[in-house]
């Protein structure tokens, strides 16, 4: 299977529907492959489009496009970025924490959501 942008978008939608159905997408969530990076495998940022709407951009390192990388790894990185969205980082949602990893929030959300 070719890991293109459509494949990545499908993974984001699948993970959202399966593990985050209680979280409405208050801003449109887009996904894309980014630069090949060993240090940062994923990120989420709030962006303004040229047509004056705001969206959240999930970017995943292109290193993970390799079909040798298990899909589960990519899914975990996507879920990690969605947790940031949920807690107001990279989205217009209200921030409920000062720092994005404060208090082990990622691990707690993963446990709560069966990840």
Residue pairs with C-beta under 8 A, 6 or more apart in sequence:
1 7
1 67
3 33
3 64
3 65
3 66
3 67
5 31
5 32
5 33
8 31
8 32
8 33
8 60
8 74
9 30
9 31
11 31
11 71
11 74
11 75
11 78
12 29
12 31
12 58
12 78
12 82
15 75
15 78
15 79
15 82
16 23
16 25
16 29
16 82
19 79
19 82
19 113
19 114
19 115
20 82
20 86
20 113
23 82
23 85
23 86
26 91
26 92
26 93
27 46
27 54
27 55
27 56
27 91
27 92
28 53
28 55
28 56
29 55
29 56
29 58
29 85
30 55
30 56
30 57
30 58
31 57
31 58
31 59
31 60
31 78
32 57
32 58
32 59
32 60
33 59
33 60
33 61
33 62
33 65
34 43
34 59
34 60
34 61
34 62
35 61
35 62
36 61
36 62
36 63
37 61
37 62
37 63
38 61
38 63
40 61
41 60
41 61
41 63
41 64
41 77
42 58
42 59
42 60
42 61
42 77
42 78
42 80
42 81
43 58
43 59
43 81
43 90
44 56
44 57
44 58
44 59
44 81
44 82
44 84
44 85
44 89
44 90
44 91
45 56
45 57
45 59
45 90
46 54
46 55
46 56
46 57
46 90
46 91
46 92
47 54
47 55
47 56
47 57
48 54
49 55
54 92
56 85
56 90
56 91
57 90
58 78
58 81
58 82
58 90
60 74
60 77
60 78
63 69
64 73
64 74
64 77
76 115
79 110
79 113
79 115
80 106
81 90
83 105
83 106
83 109
83 110
84 90
84 91
84 100
85 91
85 93
86 93
86 109
87 93
87 95
87 96
87 97
87 100
87 105
88 94
88 95
88 96
88 97
89 95
89 100
97 103
97 105
109 115
